[in-house]
Amino acid sequence: MQTNVGLLGYGTVGAGVAKIITMEEALLSQKVGWPLKLARAAVRDPSAARAFPPPPGLLTADPYEVVGNPDIQVVVEVMGGLEPARTLVLAALESGQHVVTANKALLAVHGLEIFETAARKGLEIFFEAAVAGAIPVIRTLKEGLAANRIQSVAGILNGTTNYILTSMTRGGATFGEALKDAQELGYAEADPTMDVEGTDAAHKLVLLTVLAYGVFPTLDDIRAEGITKLAPADFRFAEALGYVIKLLATAAENPGDGKLEVRLQPAMIPRGHLLAGVNGAMNAIMIRGHASGDIFLSGAGAGMMPTASAVVGDVVEIARLASSRTRTTKPSLGWHSLKAETVKPAGEIRSRHYLRFSVRDRPGVLAAIAGALARHGVSIAQVIQKEADPGTGHVHLVMLTHSAPEAGLRAALDDAASLESLLGPAMVIRVEEFAGG
Ligand SMILES: NC(=O)c1ccc[n+]([C@@H]2O[C@H](COP(=O)([O-])OP(=O)(O)OC[C@H]3O[C@@H](n4cnc5c(N)ncnc54)[C@H](OP(=O)(O)O)[C@@H]3O)[C@@H](O)[C@H]2O)c1
């Protein structure tokens, strides 16, 4: 017996998968009970140089030599993008092949259709590599914590932005300087939009939400903000206030109204919290289960070998399952059926906030801003006002608010925006206190 694996894509991740399956043949054979073999790999250009050179004849330009090939039991989709990945994954499932994918964008956008197809066909679609690379968070939520009502999931899910934020925290760099440095060191793509605007982490948050709560949000349901507006001053104030700024993905059930709150935003995290100490390109996730308590996972969220580690782990699990006579057709999301519930609108979610206003140093500015906040039910917990810059007469006015719904805060800021002394829109960063933790 042997399990044959076909790859769609032989780029960074695909080459890593090929390397592990080839170099660790004996180890994997012991884990599965028989060999895993690479059968075929589809790419755009079979003649291009590869990070791990494939054996002669492995590469093909025709993905249908992988998809629908009766000799291939597991299709590994590591080509990325929405199309042709969606069409090929659906075709593989329809033809009876199990699928492993690292493609979070594909699952966040077309996941319902793909998971339903897999369930209807009694096949698996595993996607451990799609969220936080090597960290086994999918399996942890789906299996290890299956007995729990999940109270919250909070994660640092994008290595590029965490690398940039770490540089801004430690070195006082501007966003532009930190991004350039990250690009030169290979931590950021030439086009970093998906990372720095938060789209990549939002895709992963969709998947964590459905695993934790059985609710599949659309990207439009999620308040997703990137890190491009953060300034060195915010990092200085965060430090002075005892916080660290991280791009934080959270999904939580509000204990008051039972509603689901899902968002991806820069957040101030108390300096002593485990997530505040996750630096550089590392990823981490903290999950709070009603029975388990807090579980903290951390590790490499991307890169050739860490990502391939997760992909091949999925292949091994599928090979094992496919052999089991008692195999069930459990849906790949770990839920028997999904709920129709939707997530709470972002404006209704309550948080504490950090506000930074750039103002002209005139009497009455603080009172005017405080008045606008008070009219919308936002009360202030702390104010910091530094002396004015002698050259410009401008000053940073920083406030920490008590907990208030985001819609009230935004309305207050709209009110305050007309104040003549204000030099631009306020910087708003949510403050995450991790209640009860
Ligand atoms: N890189 C990471 O660290 C990482 C981490 C977690 C998840 N992921 C996910 O893993 C997936 C792959 O990422 P990657 O970094 O390995 O990408 P990549 O290096 O750009 O590789 C993509 C591969 O897919 C092939 N391909 C693309 N479009 C194709 C098409 N239309 N037909 C046939 N082959 C096609 C490419 O062929 P050619 O080589 O001939 O161009 C290449 O071999 C993505 O979904 C990504 O989000 C990546």
PDBQT file of the ligand as one rigid body, heavy atoms in Angstrom, charges set to zero:
ROOT
HETATM    1  N1  LIG A 501       5.040  31.223   1.695  1.00  0.00    +0.000 N 
HETATM    2  C1  LIG A 501       4.608  31.044   2.944  1.00  0.00    +0.000 C 
HETATM    3  O1  LIG A 501       5.375  31.166   3.915  1.00  0.00    +0.000 OA
HETATM    4  C2  LIG A 501       3.179  30.648   3.207  1.00  0.00    +0.000 A 
HETATM    5  C3  LIG A 501       2.740  30.457   4.533  1.00  0.00    +0.000 A 
HETATM    6  C4  LIG A 501       1.423  30.040   4.780  1.00  0.00    +0.000 A 
HETATM    7  C5  LIG A 501       0.561  29.867   3.711  1.00  0.00    +0.000 A 
HETATM    8  N2  LIG A 501       1.013  30.117   2.430  1.00  0.00    +0.000 N 
HETATM    9  C6  LIG A 501       0.056  29.928   1.334  1.00  0.00    +0.000 C 
HETATM   10  O2  LIG A 501       0.543  28.875   0.501  1.00  0.00    +0.000 OA
HETATM   11  C7  LIG A 501       0.145  29.115  -0.848  1.00  0.00    +0.000 C 
HETATM   12  C8  LIG A 501       1.413  29.075  -1.726  1.00  0.00    +0.000 C 
HETATM   13  O3  LIG A 501       2.311  30.076  -1.303  1.00  0.00    +0.000 OA
HETATM   14  P1  LIG A 501       3.808  30.124  -1.863  1.00  0.00    +0.000 P 
HETATM   15  O4  LIG A 501       4.505  31.153  -1.046  1.00  0.00    +0.000 OA
HETATM   16  O5  LIG A 501       4.382  28.766  -1.960  1.00  0.00    +0.000 OA
HETATM   17  O6  LIG A 501       3.560  30.710  -3.342  1.00  0.00    +0.000 OA
HETATM   18  P2  LIG A 501       4.580  30.749  -4.558  1.00  0.00    +0.000 P 
HETATM   19  O7  LIG A 501       5.993  30.617  -4.074  1.00  0.00    +0.000 OA
HETATM   20  O8  LIG A 501       4.219  31.933  -5.376  1.00  0.00    +0.000 OA
HETATM   21  O9  LIG A 501       4.249  29.415  -5.397  1.00  0.00    +0.000 OA
HETATM   22  C9  LIG A 501       3.086  29.258  -6.136  1.00  0.00    +0.000 C 
HETATM   23  C10 LIG A 501       3.221  28.019  -7.005  1.00  0.00    +0.000 C 
HETATM   24  O10 LIG A 501       2.000  27.791  -7.674  1.00  0.00    +0.000 OA
HETATM   25  C11 LIG A 501       2.233  27.712  -9.069  1.00  0.00    +0.000 C 
HETATM   26  N3  LIG A 501       1.077  28.325  -9.741  1.00  0.00    +0.000 N 
HETATM   27  C12 LIG A 501       0.540  29.540  -9.500  1.00  0.00    +0.000 A 
HETATM   28  N4  LIG A 501      -0.501  29.763 -10.314  1.00  0.00    +0.000 NA
HETATM   29  C13 LIG A 501      -0.617  28.663 -11.088  1.00  0.00    +0.000 A 
HETATM   30  C14 LIG A 501      -1.481  28.284 -12.124  1.00  0.00    +0.000 A 
HETATM   31  N5  LIG A 501      -2.465  29.101 -12.556  1.00  0.00    +0.000 N 
HETATM   32  N6  LIG A 501      -1.327  27.074 -12.705  1.00  0.00    +0.000 NA
HETATM   33  C15 LIG A 501      -0.334  26.244 -12.291  1.00  0.00    +0.000 A 
HETATM   34  N7  LIG A 501       0.529  26.549 -11.293  1.00  0.00    +0.000 NA
HETATM   35  C16 LIG A 501       0.391  27.744 -10.724  1.00  0.00    +0.000 A 
HETATM   36  C17 LIG A 501       3.511  28.467  -9.329  1.00  0.00    +0.000 C 
HETATM   37  O11 LIG A 501       4.111  27.982 -10.520  1.00  0.00    +0.000 OA
HETATM   38  P3  LIG A 501       5.510  28.611 -11.058  1.00  0.00    +0.000 P 
HETATM   39  O12 LIG A 501       6.508  28.280  -9.999  1.00  0.00    +0.000 OA
HETATM   40  O13 LIG A 501       5.790  27.925 -12.323  1.00  0.00    +0.000 OA
HETATM   41  O14 LIG A 501       5.248  30.082 -11.180  1.00  0.00    +0.000 OA
HETATM   42  C18 LIG A 501       4.312  28.139  -8.070  1.00  0.00    +0.000 C 
HETATM   43  O15 LIG A 501       4.978  26.929  -8.221  1.00  0.00    +0.000 OA
HETATM   44  C19 LIG A 501      -0.586  30.449  -0.842  1.00  0.00    +0.000 C 
HETATM   45  O16 LIG A 501      -1.953  30.236  -0.765  1.00  0.00    +0.000 OA
HETATM   46  C20 LIG A 501      -0.085  31.127   0.430  1.00  0.00    +0.000 C 
HETATM   47  O17 LIG A 501      -1.024  32.045   0.960  1.00  0.00    +0.000 OA
HETATM   48  C21 LIG A 501       2.285  30.487   2.165  1.00  0.00    +0.000 A 
ENDROOT
TORSDOF 0
